[in-house]
Amino acid sequence: MNLEIEETRLTSEIDALARFSDAEAPAVTRVVFTEQDRKARVWLKERCREAGLNIREDAVGNTFARWEGSKPELPAIATGSHIDSIPHAGRYDGVVGVLGGLEAIRALQSRGFQPRRSIELIIFTSEEPTRFGIGCLGSRLLSGALAPDAAAVLRDDEENTLEVVRHRAGFTGPLDRIQLQSGAYSAFVELHIEQGPILEQEKIGLGLVTSIAAPASFRVRIDGEGGHAGGRLMPGRRDALCAAAEIILAVEGAALAGGAVDTVATVGICEVHPGAINSIPSQVQLGIDLRDTDPARRDIAQGRIELVCREVAERRGVSIAMETINSDPPAQSSPEILAALTTACEKEGCRFRAMVSRAYHDSLFMSQIAPVAMLFIPCRGGVSHRPDEYSSPLEIARGVRVLARTLATLADGESQS
Ligand SMILES: [Zn+2]
């Protein structure tokens, strides 16, 4: 089967989608359920309809565009990703998997391929945590990893609940109808930019993701005692920021202590109250991100951080509360899908390597209801979540070609040519 990927069309569609943005080009800001997100969804559904796909949307806006197979009663196979972005991001994260998935379907259609299993393109709602503070909102609900009641009360910065915001965006069905049964899909494959430097450094065109690291995140709130920076002498101070400083270094230490390269820990948020140069900090909030391919090792690192929090609280006379935002299991890719991807790479004559995804994606949650795998393409300098994020049309087309072949194998269909 010789597959024609229409690179020019795909590039112009990626550019077109990037124009639905609240930031000036080349930056893309497209936060879930904003006006730009709404317009992007309308535009994208139109492209799917042009390809003859049937569209269904669920109560949180996950969108399913289906190419009906000759055996529609069989579990479908699916591909897809997300189109929302963090503020001032680039145009490829997520989008390559959505528009690339659509192009893969169109390439198969134009070869006269007839799938036995239906093939669905899934556009997941709010992969980015920007608005509601939790990543992969749509796929968490689809897989049951997030309970509908807990989702409904999530709030954005303006204190609007998800329940209110989704209704305003036109998604009104009951949240408890979103979850899919295990076995709803026989396979899910996600094409994505690597968001790291390995493929580019090694000059390898494709990465086959064998596992996705287990992510966890925590909020730590430290309450001390404020006061005048001059009037209050050093003895007996209960400075919340000094306590936070010890914890921040302990977070780094907890990741390093296990000696495993796969353990990573980051404090990405440090909010100081009242935040005045002449005032002793009375309260600090920290946001901690902790990941590992091995969840048991991750839990040990978490235990080390908790221990330090208790010790610092006691010694400094501050109160420290640590709250878990999320703590998710890792995902292992399906050997069958990896085999199909490997064969597809070989048929296309593409060099590839196995790799671990340290960022998490909707595939992490889809793995709870379906066999999954991911396909990475290089991005320049490993840069992502920035306006200068870039993958070349050639690299994208290569990924799409391998994705299309893989979908063809998994859909178990026949080609007329
Ligand atoms: Zn992404």
Residues whose N, C-alpha, C, O or C-beta is under 5 A from the ligand:
A	BS01	ZN	D93 G94
